[in-house]
């Protein structure tokens, strides 16, 4: 791996690694993002900067080094993509789990900043979704993650990024992450997990399915939190816009549904009863694709192994305030949980021991 060795860096300087198709022998310049990440891992302590030039980078990456800044040339110019899907991605995960194994970009470190690029999972979800049930070519486990905030991640900042996928675009499985001034697009549970995730001033774009929903039913779901009961904060959507692509019908998309992950316990393997999902929408614009119920339930694994357990939205920690736009009016379905804290107090709790995060 001598080709990845980085030259010495002056004391106190922040090492900079460039990614470009035209390095021409330039020091600390590499043709792939993965090579730049590998080189940066050889430097101990302090921040490192990885600056990525324009281009399409088909790579499957993991950031393991704390204090890493990954900066692209803009979401329209720097595009990181891969096309792994859960049914075929188990080999990429340490425990053989397909959904996290499918991620295009995995972050497994503290103090990571990503900005100015698109991260996409290009698995052809719509073509697979169009195949009829029972078709041997249909992939059953069609989760295809763009970004995995993995166990061990904390204080992850994403600004001016686009996260693109369909089912399970963003998996928050670590501790804290802030996404600001960005785009997240998908259809089925495209923002999900147990982590503390704050999404601010961003666009949440619902994407179509191959088939229309049943009359009055749900076609897709924005969030599927699995927040532990002991955790005071789950997923916060603040001052953001809920939009849709062409082909997403009116009144067909839920804000959230509660995910109780199938978990192995001493007495069996079943849906985790202590995953009491929390999703809070504050001052968000909602287009007409939002279902009039706003929230819905989710099936889970019962103790007998069947998918017969059902978890109601009324038993989750779901709340909204200040919703506006054509999708904001909603029916009363008996939602009673209210956020015990103001947005400012939630922010102070979220940003504790996170310097330079801003507000």
Buried (B, 14 or more C-beta within 10 A) or exposed (E): EEEBEBEEBEEEEEBBBBBBEEBEEEEBBBBBBBBBBBBBBEBEEEBBBBBBBBBEBEBBBBBBBBBBBBBBBBBEBBBBBBBBBBBBBBEBBEEEEBBBBBBBBBBBBBBBBBBBBBBBBBBBBBEBBEEEEEEEEBBEBBBBBBBBBBEBBBBBBBBBBBBBBBBBBBBBBBBBBBBBEBBBBBBBBBBBBBBBBBBBEBBBBBBBBEEEBEEEEBBBBBBBBBBBEEBBBBBBBBBBBBBBEEEBBBBBBBBBBBBBBEBEEEEEEBBBEEBBBBBBBBBBBBBBBBBEBBBBBBBBBBEEEEEEBEBBBBEBBBBBEEBEBEBBEBEEEEBEBEBEEEBEEBBEEBBEEBEEBEE
